[in-house]
Each structure stands twice: as structure tokens, then as C-alpha cells.
Amino acid sequence: MNTEMYQTPMEVAVYQLHNFSISFFSSLLGGDVVSVKLDNSASGASVVALDNKIEQAMDLVKNHLMYAVREEVEILKEQIRELVEKNSQLERENTLLKTLASPEQLEKFQSQLSPEEPAPEAPETPEAPGGSAV
């Protein structure tokens, strides 16, 4: 890069940014690299045109990112729906098993739980008179 023709760091930075953005977006889109030379005779109009091209390139990146994010959000929403459905099914199954289990089975299950886990609440079932001692 020949930066000797630029007098201020700002001109050099604009030149570098322009070359970077053109090559980056060209490679992203598979197009040919277009080179535009800026020199000391560049008018204010060419700087504005360059700013417009950079803004268009940034808009293009933003649109691509937004599309990718929307796609990912849809995938995650579907996964959430599947997990909620599976959770609901497991809760129904758990409730059914609790109602079908005898008090002795529930007590045995609760005693096997580790101390860190809270014991599940047993369904309220009245004990038969003269209950069996285990």
C-alpha cells in the first residue's frame, strides 16, 4: 500500500478501511475485488461516495447477521417446544406412577434419594386401620 500520497492519518485510515471493506465484502459475496484509488485530488464528493459505499456494506452485513440470528431463533424455539412437550409428558407419567405406587414403594423411593435432592411429596392416602409394620 502506498500511503505516501496521504497527508493525514485520517486519510490513511479511510483508505485502509475502504480497501478492507471492499475486499472483505467481495470475498463474502464471491465477487471481484474492485479497487478505488484515493489521492490528494479527491474531492469531497468522492469521500461522500466512499462513505455511502461503506454504509451500504455495513447494511449488507447487518442484514446477513439478522437473517442468521432469525434462523437460529426459529431453531431454538422449535427445540423449546419439543422440550416443553417432553417435560409435560414426563410430568404426567410421574403423576400417574405416584398415584399407582403403594405407600411402601413411595417410602422406599424417598429413602433412596440423596440428601441434596428434595423428596417428592407423596400423595395423601389414608392408611388402612391396622396397617402393616415393615
Secondary structure, DSSP 8 states (H G I E B T S, - for coil): ---TT--SHHHHHHHHHHHHHHHHHHHHHT---------TT--HHHHHHHHHHHHHHHHHHHHHHHHHHHHHHHHHHHHHHHHHHHHHHHHHHHHHHHHHS-HHHHHHHHHHS-TTS-----------TT----
